[in-house]
Amino acid sequence: MSSTPSLQTLREGATCSACTGPLKDAVTATCGHTFCRPCLPVPFQMGAHPSSRVLLCPFCQQKEQPENLMVPLPLGPLGETYCEEHGEKIYFFCENDAEFLCVFCREGPSHQAHSVGLLDEAIQPYRERLRSRLEALSMERDEIEDLKCREDQKLQVLLTQIETKKHQVEAAFKKLQQELGEQQRLLLAGLRELERQIWKERDEYIAKVSEEVARLGGHIKELEEKCQQPASELLKDVRVNHSRCEMKTFVSPEAISPDLVNKIRNLHRKILPLPGMIRKFSENLVLHLETDSGGVTLDPQTASRSLVLSEDRKSVRYTRQKQNLPDSPLRFDGLPVALGSPGFSSGRHCWQVDVQLADGGGCMVGVARETVRRKGDMGLSAEEGVWAVILSHQQCWASTYPGIDLPLGEIPRRVGVSLDYEAGRVTLHNAETRAPIFTFAASFSGKVFPLFAVWKKGSCLTLKGSKEWCSEESRALG
């Protein structure tokens, strides 16, 4: 039995239950039988009182009240309303077989033991589930639309911020170019003025010297003529001639005045460091813009049992009582060491460490390669993959091989670490005074990690956000 016969089949096969002919002016009784209106029994045409009019189904003889039970045959989608096998209107639904049933199907042996209900009743749970699902989907759609709207607003804010930053960058570099151009103009103007003064004093010097040369030339010519005179003429006025022959000392004028020399020296002192200043500014600008400002934190999986990490993984202190921590290949068990996270395999990175040492305490700050030895005796040299400085109240040294003592006036309270992976450089310096401590030259391969070590109860290291640190770097550049 098919629950979905075609409309064309029903139109061609629908017959009257009484005359078995094609349906004409069809009506349907509540018992489910369909027949032609002319096939109704005579009581339908009698003139009795309406309450006494009782009709009989011509097929099953079931009594029906005409005003309540006689209904016209629907002209809608017959393929969904009528049984293909019996041509009867479908009133029931079998939940076991998920089939539509007419009266005959319902009474048939196939569905006697099944859960069968009227269509309107059977459809309600499905309608409710569909409505519930519809409401859930509508709510989900509305939530997604709200989320889309909120995220779009966030994106618009970000795009607006980016546009603002673009204008700020353009304005900053334009101002920098203007300032550099103005300084260039002033320097060139100063050089041109010095050049003009040099040419002026040169001309004056040449004029004076040329005048003296001309004077001496005239005197030489006069003396040459005297030498050619006879003795009687030359001796006439020997005293006068002797006086005129005496040499006068020529005081040579200065080619360049002392004032001009001082001006040249002062301008030279200003210009001489300019290339280095521009190069340093350029290097620091690139470092600032390319530096990864993501925060460095301490990795608890690597920390020695003698170290206690703060909840935010930004601080580590030494403890005499070793903690009960699970062993792993990553954990250091020889020295009180912990690595930072993340590790780096490219780029430029920087972070800052606040140092607090107890009496007799010490610490180590720097970087270490991922394959550094973590069990037993651990090497502290660059040969072992450690590039760091060791600080204590008595001394400071670098982890080179052999180690290098670093004469520091005082132990820095803040140590800055800068890593340039491609350049193979690790630089440590006093973050407060910006004085360099030591720079390692290395050839990195694989990942390298920030390294921290601290010993003696009361000693502590605290990470300062690299973003904040790099901002200080930028401010220090002016």
Beta strands, then each sheet from edge to edge (+ up, - down):
strand 1: 26-28
strand 2: 34-36
strand 3: 55-56
strand 4: 63-64
strand 5: 71-72
strand 6: 92-94
strand 7: 99-101
strand 8: 116-118
strand 9: 291-292
strand 10: 297-298
strand 11: 307-309
strand 12: 315-318
strand 13: 337-341
strand 14: 348-356
strand 15: 362-369
strand 16: 386-392
strand 17: 396-398
strand 18: 404-405
strand 19: 414-420
strand 20: 425-430
strand 21: 436-441
strand 22: 448-455
strand 23: 460-464
sheet 1: 2+ 1- 5+
sheet 2: 3+ 4-
sheet 3: 7+ 6- 8+
sheet 4: 9+ 14+ 19- 20+ 21-
sheet 5: 9+ 14+ 23- 12+ 11-
sheet 6: 10+ 13- 22+ 15- 16+ 17- 18+
end
